[in-house]
Amino acid sequence: MKKLVFILILVLLGIPIQEVSSQEDPGMESATPDIPFFDDDRPLTIQLEFSTKKIKAETNDSTYVASMFSYKVGDAAWDSIKIKIRARGHFRKKNCYYVPLKLKIGKSRVRGTIFEGNRKMKLVSPCLREMDNNDYLLKEYLAYKLFEVISPYHLKTRLASFEYIEEKGERRKKHQLLAILIEDMDQLAERFNGREMKKRVHPLQQDHLTSLQNEMFQYFIGNTDFSSRSLHNEQLLYADNKYIPIPYDFDMSGLVNASYATISGMQNMKGSIASVTERVYKGYDRDDLLLQQVRQDYIAHKAELFAVVDALETEFNNTRRFDEARNYLAEFFEVMEDDKKFQRRIINKTRTY
């Protein structure tokens, strides 16, 4: 009431209200919006407590269990939020000790937190309890960051230090891991005013430029465990009047070269290559000029791509794993920069069906 009377007096005296307001606190600055979750590069620590055995047995694509998700940014205090989680990934559910998760946060709970705008996310952790398991995860994270350089149509990711508290009956066992948080496809579609397509669209009906960028990227990281035709480890975005492939899950690639990796059964790859580190181009026959354009674009971004690689070097526990990854990616450019090798290993391998 006093404030209203004060404003009325100012009006009667002819003093501009805005001018006085700005003089009330000359040191006051306007509030700035928080950094979007996946654009924030500050160190993130997360913690979850659950039973791996239970989450594998009791959840599926539509069944979640309640959990408490704790987190902190940098040296800040711990905060927590109630979420729902489920296991995901057919291969990893069967073969991995640590199960990848789908996280779902209620609309009212996510509001005002660092996760605002991201009600659903994937959480990928290492597969096995083994030496260098975090380094394998780092190489998969590297794949996501490399694709960001190649295409604007990509899933955003954020690396986190993951404290997994495993429930084993009455006992609790803590595991210190790295994890990748991956934005949901709905969020990516919203960024481009598009939508995810659930139906299959033949690769030759998908956008040729982004398809070539994706097919060349899969060759870059030595990944054969994908299919644009059957949408295996790919999702399809419809935006800007075109169908755009969005790749994910790169742990079976030659770049990662995980201890548990197996040769993909897609397109009879098991009979045509000897190991996951052997590159095979799985791209379709498209316009030659566009293919050369994409080739030159990779070459033009070579320095930027290796800057992404080198920025992660200090995160590796085993320097040999980093060197393996860097050398493996360098071999790709030996093909890109040599006309004869490019003809033999890329152009001559393109698919027409």
N, C-alpha and C positions, 0 to 999 in steps of 0.2 A: 504493500500500500504506500509506504514511504517513497519507494522508487517511482510509482506512478505519479505521486504529487510532485516529485522533483522534476519529472519529465514535463508535466503541465506548466510548471514555473518557467522552464527553459523555453518552451514554446511561446509563452506570453512575452518573454524578454527578447524573443527573436534570435536566440542562440541556436545554431545548428546542432542537433543531437549527435550526429556522427562525429563532429569535430570534438565535442566534449568527451565522447566515449573513447576516442583515440588518445585523449590526453590523460584519461584516468589511470592507465598503466602503460607508459611509453615503452616499457621493456617487454610487454606481452607480444608473443609471436603467434601467428595463426597456426592452428594444428595441421600437421601433415598426415596423410593417410599412411597406414602401416604398409610395409613392403609385402607384396603378395608372397605367399608361402614358398612357391617354387622359384621365385626370383631372389630369395634371401639366401646369401651364401655364408651366413654366420654359422659356426659350429652348432650342430643340433645333437642332443642326446635324448634317446627315447627308451622307455622301459615297458615291458609287457610281462605278465605272469599268466601262464596257462599250461595245460598238459598237452604235449605233442600227441600222445596216444589218443587222448580224448578228442582233440580237434580234428584228427584224421578220421576217427570213427563216427563222430556225431554231427559233422557238418557236410554240406554239399553246396551246389550252386545257389540254392534258395534257403538253406538253413544256416543260421548264424548262432553264436553263443555270446552272452554278455561278458564284457571284460573292462578293466580299468587301464587306460592308456596314460602313462606319465611321461612328461617331457620337460626339457629345459633348453634354453638357447644360451650358449656361451656359459658365463659364470652366474647366470640368473638362478633364482630358486626354482625348485621343482614345482610343476603344476600338473594337474591331471584332469582327465575328461572321460566320461563313460562312453564306451563304444561297443560295437558288435563286430565279431571277427569270424571268419571261416577259412578253411584250407582251400588252396587253389593249386592248379598245375597237376595234370594227370601223372606225368613222369616223376616229378619231384615228390608227390604224395606217396608213391610206391617205393622210391629208391633213396630218398634223402632223409637224413636224421632231422634236419631243421626244415620245417614246412613253410612254403611261401603263403602269405595271407592276403585276404581281401578285408579291408577295414571299412566300416560304415558308421558314420557319426550322425546323430539326430540333428535336424535342422535347428532346433532351439539350443542344442548344446554347442554347436560349432560357432554360433554367433558370438562375436567379440573375442574369439581366440585366434591364435596364429594360423589356424586351419580354415578360417572363414573363406567361404567360397569353394571349399574342397570337402564335400561330405563323404565322398568315396575315394579310396586310394588303394593301391597295391603296395604290399611290403615284401620285398625280396631279400632274403638273408642267404648266407652260404648254404650249401647242400649238406656237406658232411663234416663230421668232427675229425679234422685232419690238419696237418701242417699246411700253411699257405692258403687256407680256405678263405680268409679275408682278401687275399691278393687275387684270387679267382673272381671274387665278387667285384673288386675294384676294376678288373678288366671288363666285366659286363657293364658296369657303370660308365666306363670309358666309351664303350660302344654307343650308348645313348647320347653322350656328350658330343661324340664325333658326328652323329647324324644331325644334331642341331646345326652344325656348320653347313651341312649339305642341303637341308630342306627346312623351310619355315613350318611345314606341317609335321610336327613331331610331338611325342609325349614328353612333358617336362618331368624332370627327376630331381631328387635331392638326396644327398648322402647323409647318413646318420650313424652315430655310435649307438649300438643297440645292446641294451642290457636285457637279456632274455632270462627270466626266472622260471625254470622248468619245475612244474609240479610233478612229484613222484610219490604218490600216496601222501604220507605225512611229511615227507622230506621236501626240501627246496634246493635246487642246484642252479647257480648263476653261471651264465655263459656270456662272455664279452665278445661281441660280434660287430661287424659292419652291416649296414642294411641300406637298400635303395628304396626310397618312397617314390612311387610313380603315380602321376595324376590319372584320374579316370578319363575314359574316352569321352564321356559326356561333357567334361570340362573343356577338353580340346575342341570338341564340336562347337561349344558355345563361343569359344574365342574366334571362330571363323564363321559364326552365324550359319552353321551347317548342322548335320545330323549323322549319326552312325548308321550305316547300312547293314542290316542283318542278312539280307539275301546275298547270294553270290553273284558277282558280275565278272564275266570273262576278262582276263587280264588285258586282252587287246581292245576291250571297251573301256578300260580304265584310262585315266589321263596319261598320255605318253611321256610327258616330261617328268612328272613325279614318279611314274613307274620306272623309267630308266634310272633316275636318281636312286631309287630304292634297290633296283636289281644290281646296280653297280656297287652300291653300299654293301649289299650282302656278299658280293665278291670281295670287296675291300676287307671285310672282317672274316672272310672265309666261312660264311654260314650257308649251309644247304638245308637246314632244318626250318624251312618255311615254304609256303605255297600261296601265291597270289590267286590261284584258281580256287582252292578249297578254303582259303582264309585260315591257314595253319600258321600260328604265330604272327598273324597280321590282322588288323581291323581295317574296315573300309569307311572312309569319311566321304560324305557328299557335301561339297562346299564349292562356291564359285562356279557352279554349273558343271562340275566334273567329279568323277569318282577317283579318290586319292588313297593309295595304300599306306597304312601306318604300321611299321614294323615294331615288334617288341620280343622279349625273351631271346637273349643272344648267348646263353650259357653253353650251347652246343657248338659254338663257332670255333674256328681255328684260332682266332684272336684270344679267346678265353682259354681254350685248350685245357678244360677242366679234367681232373682225374677220372671223373665218372662219365665223361662225354662219350656218346656213341654216334655212329654214322646214321644220318637220317634215313628213314624208310621211305621218304617221299621220293617219287619218281625213280624208284629202284636204285637209289644212291649207294646202297650197301654193296652192290655188285660192280660199281664203276669207280670208286675211290678206296684207297687203302687206309686213310686216317682222316680225322676231322680237320687236320691242318692242310689238307689238300684242297686247293681252290677249284671250284667248278662254277662257270657262269650259267645261271639259270634264267637269263633274260629272254624276252620274246623279240621276234624280228620286227623292228620298228624303223622309222625313217632314218636313213644313213646320216643325214646332216644333223639330226637331233642327237643321234648317238655320239657323233664327234663333238657336238656342243657340250654334252654332259662330260665326255672324256676331258675336254679342255678345261671345263669348270673344276673338275677334281684337281687337275694339275695346277690351276691358278690358286687353289685353296690349300695347296700342299703345306706351305709354311704355317698357315693358321691351324690346320689339322694337327701338325706336330707340336704346335704351341699348346694345344689342348692336352696332348699326350704328356708333354714334359711338365705341365703344371701339376700332374698327379704323381710325379716320380717320388717325392718325399713321403707319400702316403703308403708306399709299398713296404712291407716288412722284409721281403726277400728281393734284393735288387736284381737277381737273375730273372724273376718273373717279369719285372718291368722291362728289362733288356729284351727278353723274348717277345714281348708285345710290340715294342718299338721296331725291332728288326722285322717282325712279321708284317707290319704295316708298310715298312719301307719296300718290301718285296713287291707289293701291289703297284708301286710307282715305277718299278722296273718294267712292268707290263704296259702301264699307261704311257710311258715316255718312249716306247720302242714300237714303231709301226708294224714290224713283222710279228712281234709277240702279241700285239693288240689284235692283229688280224687272225692269228692262229688261236688265241685263247679266248677272245671275246667274239669277234664278228663271226668266225666259223662255228661257234657254239650256240648261236642264237636259235631259239625255238620258234616254230611256225604253227604249233598247235597247243 
